[in-house]
Amino acid sequence: MPHIEIASDLPGIRGLMADRPDTAVPLNALADALLRGPSPLTRGERELIAAHVSELNATRFCADTHGAAAAAQLDGGIDLVKAVQHDPDTAPLTPLIRALLRIAAEIQAQAAPLRDETVAAARAAGATDTHIHDTVLIAAAFCMYNRYVSSLATAQPTEPGYYEEAGRRITAHGYAAAV
């Protein structure tokens, strides 16, 4: 049961945003910029980073929503997302994406400078400053989004297929227009 009254019956962050459009607008704009704006990473790769951080934070709503959006945009689909959720070190990823997921995991674990060896490994896998920047910002932002959703104990979807539909909606329309 949510810790605050949420007027809508929308699950997860969607209910919070429907109740507070004043904060929903900048939060959705940030998600849109991070996950759909210019980047050397594909939209699917960025959604995978968001899903991975959300999985590490045990925020089921965000992990499954962004996992579905990643699956809708990546060649490996849901099998790839599940493999990353199970063990990113053995998932069928490029060395670059594997290294960036390690950066994201390190950001999720603590608010501290990245270890030099983590950055060096990412650079050895082909990461540019922009890859590293975008990964750090996505990971940091999703720690915030995850805490927003989890701390208020928002409702989980009950409809079968909810996450797949959310993935299609996000892929087609993004976040800036979402509520």
DACOR-V714737 format. One line per field, one symbol per residue. phi: phi as a letter, one per 20 degrees, with the letter a starting at -180 (. if undefined). psi: psi as a letter, one per 20 degrees, with the letter a starting at -180 (. if undefined). burial: b if it has 9 or more other C-alpha atoms within 8 Angstrom, else e. Layout:
BEGIN
phi = ???
psi = ???
burial = ???
END
This chain:
BEGIN
phi = .gfcfdfeefelfffffffcffefgfffffgfffdcffafefffffffffffffffeldggfffffffffgfddgflfffgfffffaffdffdfgffffffffgfffffaebggfgffffffffeofegfgfgfffffffffffgffgfffelffefdefngffffffffffcmdgefa
psi = pqiqpohrjqrbhhgghhhmhhhhghghggggggiiapqiqrggghhhgghgghghjkngggghghghhghiiqhibhhgghgghgnhhiqnqqhghghhhhgghhghhqnrqqqhhggghghhijprhgggghgggggghhgggghggghjlqqqqippjghgggggggghibhhiq.
burial = ebeeebeeebbbbbbbbbbebeebbeebbebbbbbbeeeeeebbbbbbbbbbbbbbbebebbbbbbbbbbbbbbeebbebbebbbeebeebeeeebbbbbbbbbbbbbeeeeebeeebbebbbebebeebbbebbbbbbbebbeebebbbebbbbebeeeebbbebbbbbbeebbbeee
END
